[in-house]
Amino acid sequence: MTQPLSAEERATLKSAAFGAVYLVSNAEPGALSMIKESLAASNAFARTTGLVRELLTTGNLPQLPSGASADVPATVLPALRRSVEILRTKAPGEVASYRSAVLHATEVVARAHDGISANEAAVLASVREALDSAD
């Protein structure tokens, strides 16, 4: 890491990652699927390593977006782009790990209940685009 991450930057990275999971989970709502998806996301993040694992599995709970479901992407997707920018500046060696962790967690969540639906696939594509557009 070239520079330490501030508390605000850590919160952005964590909230963006969990927000991406939240987006996928809400693409196909349902109580049973939400439980399976939450466990899948937790397990996926717990399997990461290094700084990314520390960021995603320690500290305060992430601040998830509130408001209407249609408004959530307007918060989460820019936060994902900002997260990549933060890492590129302060911990460039962690960018690929962060992207991989978020993409893996969202894909695991999408598959957790009856496979990936069309709505989930669309959300996965928007998450991938947000993570890649910061280049």
Secondary structure, DSSP 4 states (H G I P E B T S, - for coil): --SPPPHHHHHHHHHHHHHHHHHHHHHS--HHHHHHHHHHHHHHHHT--HHHHHHHHSSSPP----S-GGGTHHHHHHHHHHHHHHHHHH-GGGHHHHHHHHHHHHHHHHHTTTS--HHHHHHHHHHHHHHHHT-
